[in-house]
Amino acid sequence: MDNFRIVPTSDFERMAEMKSLQGLAGWTRRYSIHEDRPDFFQVHDNRRLLDGLTAWSGLVGEDDEDTLDLLEELSGERSAGPTLNLADQRALYILMLVASLQAYDDKDTAGRLGRLCRGAVVFEGDQGRVAKFLFDLLGLQ
């Protein structure tokens, strides 16, 4: 019973808000949602983020042959955009993981990754404003 913790209702509400926004963003096949602080969300352009990570010379070390091979394999399947296909999404996931792991130990990498992520923000606001932005992108009322 020591590990049992009651989650306040507001936390559940925030998780539900985030999930609904992520679902809307998923329909765009380009954007993702990040909660910058409580009740304040950012819409990230994953194409811009992927392009920036792909252009990052030396992000994946030459000694990391498995990752380089996987990225090379995915590069043949990647789309021209603007939406992301499955290969784009996988490449983005791998490159974000590599960059995040390196950023953990290196403040220069952390700074560069932070600037790249900030540069990918295309909209920000509360849940209602972000939902309206996504609805407009999707052509929904």
C-alpha positions in Angstrom: 0.0 0.0 0.0 3.0 2.3 0.4 3.3 2.7 -3.4 -0.3 3.7 -3.8 -0.8 7.3 -4.8 -4.1 9.1 -5.5 -3.8 11.3 -8.6 -5.7 14.6 -8.2 -8.6 15.1 -10.6 -6.9 18.1 -12.2 -4.1 15.8 -13.3 -6.5 13.4 -14.9 -8.2 16.3 -16.7 -4.8 17.5 -17.9 -4.0 14.1 -19.2 -7.3 13.9 -21.0 -6.8 17.3 -22.6 -3.3 16.3 -23.8 -4.6 13.0 -25.2 -7.4 14.7 -27.1 -5.0 17.3 -28.5 -2.5 14.6 -29.5 -5.3 12.8 -31.3 -6.2 15.8 -33.3 -2.5 16.5 -34.1 -2.1 12.9 -35.2 -4.8 13.4 -37.9 -2.6 16.1 -39.5 0.2 13.6 -39.9 2.6 16.5 -39.4 2.1 18.1 -36.1 2.6 17.0 -32.5 1.6 18.6 -29.1 3.8 19.3 -26.2 2.7 20.7 -22.9 5.2 23.4 -22.1 3.7 24.1 -18.7 0.4 23.3 -17.1 -2.5 24.3 -19.4 -0.2 25.8 -22.0 0.5 23.7 -25.1 2.8 24.0 -28.1 2.2 22.7 -31.6 5.4 21.4 -33.1 6.0 21.0 -36.9 7.5 17.5 -37.0 8.6 18.0 -40.7 10.7 21.0 -39.6 12.0 19.1 -36.7 12.9 16.1 -38.8 14.6 18.2 -41.4 16.7 19.9 -38.7 17.7 16.7 -37.1 18.5 15.1 -40.5 20.8 18.1 -41.4 22.6 17.9 -38.0 26.0 16.8 -39.1 27.6 14.3 -36.7 24.5 13.7 -34.6 24.8 10.0 -35.1 28.4 8.9 -34.7 30.2 7.0 -37.4 30.8 4.2 -34.8 27.0 3.7 -34.4 26.7 1.5 -37.5 23.3 0.0 -36.5 21.6 3.3 -36.2 23.3 4.6 -39.4 22.1 1.5 -41.3 18.6 1.9 -40.0 18.5 5.5 -40.9 19.9 4.8 -44.4 17.2 2.1 -44.9 14.5 4.5 -43.8 15.8 7.3 -46.1 14.7 5.3 -49.1 11.2 5.1 -47.8 10.8 8.7 -46.5 8.3 11.1 -48.1 9.0 14.5 -49.7 6.5 16.0 -47.3 4.9 18.0 -46.0 3.1 15.2 -44.1 5.2 12.5 -42.5 4.8 8.8 -43.5 5.7 5.9 -41.3 9.4 6.0 -42.3 9.6 9.7 -41.5 8.0 9.1 -38.1 10.5 6.3 -37.3 13.5 8.4 -38.4 12.2 11.3 -36.3 11.8 9.0 -33.3 15.3 7.6 -33.7 17.0 11.0 -34.2 15.1 12.6 -31.3 16.2 9.6 -29.1 19.9 10.0 -30.2 19.8 13.7 -29.7 18.1 13.5 -26.3 20.5 10.9 -25.0 23.5 13.0 -26.1 21.8 16.2 -24.7 21.7 14.5 -21.3 25.5 14.6 -21.0 26.4 17.5 -23.2 25.1 21.0 -22.6 26.0 22.2 -26.1 23.9 19.4 -27.6 21.1 20.2 -25.2 21.2 23.8 -26.3 21.2 22.9 -29.9 18.3 20.5 -29.5 16.4 23.1 -27.5 16.8 25.7 -30.2 15.8 23.1 -32.9 12.6 22.3 -30.9 11.8 25.9 -30.3 12.2 26.6 -34.0 9.7 23.9 -34.7 6.9 25.6 -32.7 4.2 26.9 -35.0 1.5 27.7 -32.5 1.0 27.8 -28.8 -1.8 28.5 -26.3 -4.3 27.0 -24.0 -6.3 23.9 -24.9 -9.1 25.7 -26.6 -6.8 27.8 -28.9 -4.7 24.8 -29.8 -7.8 22.7 -30.6 -9.2 25.5 -32.8 -5.8 25.8 -34.6 -5.8 22.0 -35.3 -9.5 22.0 -36.3 -8.7 24.8 -38.8 -5.7 22.9 -40.2 -7.9 19.8 -40.6 -10.7 21.9 -42.2 -13.2 21.0 -39.4 -15.7 23.3 -37.8 
